[in-house]
Amino acid sequence: MRESTIYQEILQEGREEGREEGKKSELRLVMRLLNRRIGSVNPQLEPKLQGLSLSQLEDLGEALLDFTSETDLVNWLKIQGI
């Protein structure tokens, strides 16, 4: 049964859904941390943040500990090429 195509497709769908949920959770956490650290995030920056990969979100979560203003976030995004 585990070798069947249908089983493998269902398993892959579950993995993809899990990754997507993980990314959404990470984004929510980073947004909360940013709001606490630098205040409300400019709505124009939100699409850029939503487009970050999971590893980029993790890197941002660490980098934001040194942020003091929204300018730091903008500069971080520029360094990332975003």
VEXFINU-57890 format. One line per field, with one value per residue: residue number from 1; residue in three letters; x, y, z of N, C-alpha, C in turn. Coordinates in nm, 4 decimals, padded with zeros to 6 digits. Atoms other than C-alpha are relative to their C-alpha. Layout:
! VEXFINU-57890
resi: c(NUM / ...)
resn: c(ALA / ...)
n_xx: c(X / ...)
n_yy: c(Y / ...)
n_zz: c(Z / ...)
ca_xx: c(X / ...)
ca_yy: c(Y / ...)
ca_zz: c(Z / ...)
c_xx: c(X / ...)
c_yy: c(Y / ...)
c_zz: c(Z / ...)
END
This chain:
! VEXFINU-57890
resi: c(1 / 2 / 3 / 4 / 5 / 6 / 7 / 8 / 9 / 10 / 11 / 12 / 13 / 14 / 15 / 16 / 17 / 18 / 19 / 20 / 21 / 22 / 23 / 24 / 25 / 26 / 27 / 28 / 29 / 30 / 31 / 32 / 33 / 34 / 35 / 36 / 37 / 38 / 39 / 40 / 41 / 42 / 43 / 44 / 45 / 46 / 47 / 48 / 49 / 50 / 51 / 52 / 53 / 54 / 55 / 56 / 57 / 58 / 59 / 60 / 61 / 62 / 63 / 64 / 65 / 66 / 67 / 68 / 69 / 70 / 71 / 72 / 73 / 74 / 75 / 76 / 77 / 78 / 79 / 80 / 81 / 82)
resn: c(MET / ARG / GLU / SER / THR / ILE / TYR / GLN / GLU / ILE / LEU / GLN / GLU / GLY / ARG / GLU / GLU / GLY / ARG / GLU / GLU / GLY / LYS / LYS / SER / GLU / LEU / ARG / LEU / VAL / MET / ARG / LEU / LEU / ASN / ARG / ARG / ILE / GLY / SER / VAL / ASN / PRO / GLN / LEU / GLU / PRO / LYS / LEU / GLN / GLY / LEU / SER / LEU / SER / GLN / LEU / GLU / ASP / LEU / GLY / GLU / ALA / LEU / LEU / ASP / PHE / THR / SER / GLU / THR / ASP / LEU / VAL / ASN / TRP / LEU / LYS / ILE / GLN / GLY / ILE)
n_xx: c(00.0821 / -00.0854 / -00.0626 / 00.0999 / -00.0069 / 00.0978 / -00.0556 / -00.1125 / 00.0569 / 00.0613 / -00.1116 / -00.0642 / 00.0919 / -00.0090 / -00.1282 / 00.0092 / 00.0885 / -00.0746 / -00.1000 / 00.0704 / 00.0461 / -00.1196 / -00.0401 / 00.0992 / -00.0248 / -00.1246 / 00.0307 / 00.0774 / -00.0923 / -00.0896 / 00.0796 / 00.0223 / -00.1270 / -00.0278 / 00.0907 / -00.0448 / -00.1339 / -00.0099 / 00.1325 / 00.0806 / -00.0720 / 00.0618 / 00.0746 / -00.0668 / -00.1057 / 00.0581 / -00.0137 / -00.1396 / -00.0206 / 00.0761 / -00.0697 / -00.1246 / -00.0034 / -00.0081 / -00.1344 / -00.0127 / 00.0763 / -00.0808 / -00.1103 / 00.0574 / 00.0330 / -00.1238 / -00.0514 / 00.0849 / -00.0387 / -00.0874 / 00.0697 / 00.0506 / 00.0999 / 00.0430 / -00.1116 / -00.0812 / 00.0715 / -00.0124 / -00.1385 / -00.0172 / 00.0650 / -00.0838 / -00.1176 / 00.0467 / 00.0402 / 00.1469)
n_yy: c(-00.1192 / -00.1183 / -00.0223 / -00.0410 / -00.1381 / -00.0797 / -00.0178 / -00.0928 / -00.1324 / -00.0480 / -00.0284 / -00.1227 / -00.1102 / -00.0241 / -00.0665 / -00.1368 / -00.0742 / -00.0191 / -00.1051 / -00.1275 / -00.0390 / -00.0396 / -00.1319 / -00.0965 / -00.0178 / -00.0763 / -00.1370 / -00.0631 / -00.0273 / -00.1088 / -00.1240 / -00.0398 / -00.0480 / -00.1293 / -00.0995 / -00.0301 / -00.0578 / -00.1280 / -00.0575 / 00.0499 / 00.0126 / -00.0680 / 00.0964 / 00.0191 / 00.0994 / 00.1309 / 00.0976 / 00.0441 / 00.0940 / 00.1212 / 00.0704 / 00.0587 / 00.1452 / 00.0371 / -00.0282 / -00.1457 / -00.0419 / 00.0356 / -00.0963 / -00.1277 / 00.0129 / -00.0227 / -00.1345 / -00.1064 / -00.0275 / -00.1176 / -00.1118 / -00.1070 / -00.0750 / 00.0614 / -00.0144 / 00.1211 / 00.1045 / -00.0332 / 00.0281 / 00.1451 / 00.0500 / -00.0374 / 00.0863 / 00.1316 / -00.0112 / 00.0042)
n_zz: c(00.0000 / -00.0078 / 00.1298 / 00.0987 / 00.0472 / -00.0753 / -00.1350 / 00.0106 / 00.0275 / -00.1242 / -00.0908 / 00.0480 / -00.0303 / -00.1434 / -00.0269 / 00.0512 / -00.0895 / -00.1241 / 00.0238 / 00.0145 / -00.1345 / -00.0743 / 00.0484 / -00.0499 / -00.1433 / -00.0128 / 00.0414 / -00.1085 / -00.1108 / 00.0400 / 00.0016 / -00.1397 / -00.0540 / 00.0630 / -00.0577 / -00.1360 / 00.0030 / 00.0718 / 00.0173 / 00.1112 / 00.1269 / 00.1125 / 00.0829 / 00.1288 / -00.0183 / -00.0308 / 00.1091 / 00.0056 / -00.1099 / 00.0320 / 00.1063 / -00.0483 / -00.0220 / -00.1407 / -00.0515 / -00.0093 / -00.1179 / -00.1166 / -00.0052 / -00.0415 / -00.1416 / -00.0756 / 00.0287 / -00.0556 / -00.1384 / 00.0021 / 00.0628 / -00.0857 / 00.0760 / 00.1249 / 00.0934 / -00.0114 / 00.0747 / 00.1418 / 00.0379 / -00.0009 / 00.1201 / 00.1151 / -00.0021 / 00.0447 / 00.1403 / 00.0030)
ca_xx: c(00.0000 / 00.2800 / 00.4214 / 00.0928 / 00.0778 / -00.2319 / -00.0711 / 00.2422 / 00.0335 / -00.1624 / 00.1593 / 00.3152 / 00.0048 / 00.0246 / 00.3899 / 00.3225 / 00.0332 / 00.2539 / 00.5296 / 00.2807 / 00.1302 / 00.4804 / 00.5628 / 00.2379 / 00.3138 / 00.6667 / 00.5346 / 00.2820 / 00.5553 / 00.7939 / 00.5171 / 00.4364 / 00.8021 / 00.8458 / 00.5390 / 00.6750 / 01.0291 / 00.9743 / 00.6020 / 00.3409 / 00.4893 / 00.4148 / 00.1397 / 00.3485 / 00.6156 / 00.3762 / 00.3690 / 00.7490 / 00.7441 / 00.4776 / 00.6972 / 00.9924 / 01.0919 / 01.0887 / 01.4668 / 01.4487 / 01.1793 / 01.4022 / 01.6937 / 01.4711 / 01.3517 / 01.7112 / 01.8101 / 01.5141 / 01.6576 / 01.9003 / 01.6409 / 01.5551 / 01.3364 / 01.1548 / 01.4600 / 01.6506 / 01.3836 / 01.3917 / 01.7712 / 01.7596 / 01.5138 / 01.7397 / 02.0422 / 01.8367 / 01.7539 / 01.3861)
ca_yy: c(00.0000 / 00.2455 / 00.2019 / 00.2953 / 00.6156 / 00.7392 / 00.6843 / 00.8728 / 01.1621 / 01.1911 / 01.1770 / 01.4512 / 01.6710 / 01.6313 / 01.7312 / 02.0386 / 02.1439 / 02.0974 / 02.3133 / 02.5846 / 02.5841 / 02.6023 / 02.9024 / 03.0770 / 03.0198 / 03.1539 / 03.4616 / 03.5301 / 03.5051 / 03.7324 / 03.9890 / 03.9881 / 04.0294 / 04.3107 / 04.4912 / 04.4652 / 04.5641 / 04.8490 / 04.9184 / 04.8633 / 04.7399 / 04.9522 / 04.7728 / 04.8215 / 04.5929 / 04.3104 / 04.1530 / 04.1410 / 03.9682 / 03.7227 / 03.6328 / 03.5295 / 03.1654 / 02.9778 / 03.0079 / 03.3824 / 03.4215 / 03.2390 / 03.4676 / 03.7732 / 03.6464 / 03.6493 / 03.9764 / 04.1716 / 04.1427 / 04.4176 / 04.6391 / 04.9759 / 05.1158 / 05.0278 / 05.1513 / 04.8503 / 04.6201 / 04.7980 / 04.7747 / 04.4045 / 04.3395 / 04.5290 / 04.3246 / 04.0092 / 04.1401 / 04.1779)
ca_zz: c(00.0000 / 00.0849 / -00.2639 / -00.4339 / -00.6345 / -00.4516 / -00.1115 / -00.2219 / -00.3573 / -00.0332 / 00.1677 / -00.0487 / -00.0109 / 00.3650 / 00.3678 / 00.1547 / 00.3774 / 00.6829 / 00.5337 / 00.4431 / 00.7928 / 00.9401 / 00.7247 / 00.8223 / 01.1905 / 01.1497 / 00.9660 / 01.2433 / 01.5054 / 01.3129 / 01.2603 / 01.6321 / 01.7196 / 01.4671 / 01.6011 / 01.9509 / 01.8535 / 01.6043 / 01.6223 / 01.3568 / 01.0289 / 00.7239 / 00.5239 / 00.2069 / 00.3554 / 00.4431 / 00.0924 / 00.0976 / 00.4340 / 00.3161 / 00.0202 / 00.2376 / 00.2499 / 00.5783 / 00.6136 / 00.5404 / 00.8057 / 01.0532 / 00.9632 / 01.0022 / 01.3391 / 01.4579 / 01.2876 / 01.4240 / 01.7737 / 01.6710 / 01.4982 / 01.6485 / 01.3694 / 01.0501 / 00.8606 / 00.9944 / 00.8501 / 00.5134 / 00.5050 / 00.5953 / 00.3120 / 00.0676 / 00.1747 / 00.1081 / -00.2400 / -00.1604)
c_xx: c(00.0869 / 00.0678 / -00.0990 / 00.0126 / -00.0929 / 00.0516 / 00.1121 / -00.0488 / -00.0607 / 00.1079 / 00.0685 / -00.0874 / 00.0068 / 00.1284 / -00.0043 / -00.0883 / 00.0704 / 00.1046 / -00.0664 / -00.0508 / 00.1175 / 00.0458 / -00.0963 / 00.0219 / 00.1241 / -00.0241 / -00.0775 / 00.0908 / 00.0920 / -00.0757 / -00.0266 / 00.1270 / 00.0378 / -00.0882 / 00.0426 / 00.1328 / 00.0026 / -00.1351 / -00.0684 / 00.0806 / -00.0806 / -00.0710 / 00.0646 / 00.1104 / -00.0554 / 00.0076 / 00.1436 / 00.0275 / -00.0726 / 00.0686 / 00.1307 / -00.0128 / 00.0074 / 00.1377 / 00.0244 / -00.0761 / 00.0776 / 00.1160 / -00.0494 / -00.0347 / 00.1210 / 00.0498 / -00.0805 / 00.0315 / 00.0893 / -00.0675 / -00.0419 / -00.1069 / -00.0373 / 00.1096 / 00.0897 / -00.0641 / 00.0146 / 00.1412 / 00.0258 / -00.0611 / 00.0831 / 00.1229 / -00.0369 / -00.0397 / -00.1502 / -00.0553)
c_yy: c(00.1262 / 00.0324 / 00.0531 / 00.1493 / 00.0905 / 00.0282 / 00.1037 / 00.1432 / 00.0606 / 00.0387 / 00.1305 / 00.1216 / 00.0365 / 00.0718 / 00.1457 / 00.0860 / 00.0298 / 00.1095 / 00.1370 / 00.0493 / 00.0466 / 00.1394 / 00.1080 / 00.0283 / 00.0838 / 00.1461 / 00.0725 / 00.0370 / 00.1172 / 00.1327 / 00.0496 / 00.0572 / 00.1359 / 00.1093 / 00.0389 / 00.0754 / 00.1391 / 00.0691 / -00.0592 / 00.0009 / 00.0667 / -00.1040 / -00.0258 / -00.1053 / -00.1410 / -00.0995 / -00.0530 / -00.1034 / -00.1318 / -00.0831 / -00.0664 / -00.1513 / -00.0268 / 00.0317 / 00.1503 / 00.0535 / -00.0311 / 00.0965 / 00.1366 / -00.0025 / 00.0230 / 00.1436 / 00.1088 / 00.0307 / 00.1227 / 00.1227 / 00.1028 / 00.0832 / -00.0767 / 00.0088 / -00.1230 / -00.1153 / 00.0224 / -00.0326 / -00.1508 / -00.0606 / 00.0330 / -00.0903 / -00.1400 / 00.0007 / -00.0020 / 00.1410)
c_zz: c(00.0000 / -00.1325 / -00.1027 / -00.0315 / 00.0811 / 00.1401 / -00.0026 / -00.0257 / 00.1256 / 00.1004 / -00.0386 / 00.0294 / 00.1477 / 00.0376 / -00.0436 / 00.0894 / 00.1316 / -00.0129 / -00.0067 / 00.1351 / 00.0858 / -00.0389 / 00.0508 / 00.1480 / 00.0233 / -00.0368 / 00.1095 / 00.1166 / -00.0332 / -00.0018 / 00.1421 / 00.0604 / -00.0591 / 00.0597 / 00.1404 / -00.0004 / -00.0618 / -00.0184 / -00.1216 / -00.1297 / -00.1104 / -00.0882 / -00.1361 / 00.0099 / 00.0197 / -00.1161 / -00.0141 / 00.1082 / -00.0281 / -00.1064 / 00.0433 / 00.0148 / 00.1497 / 00.0565 / 00.0100 / 00.1209 / 00.1280 / 00.0163 / 00.0467 / 00.1484 / 00.0889 / -00.0176 / 00.0687 / 00.1464 / 00.0097 / -00.0612 / 00.1048 / -00.0702 / -00.1267 / -00.1057 / 00.0034 / -00.0772 / -00.1496 / -00.0486 / -00.0051 / -00.1266 / -00.1252 / -00.0078 / -00.0518 / -00.1472 / -00.0195 / -00.0105)
END
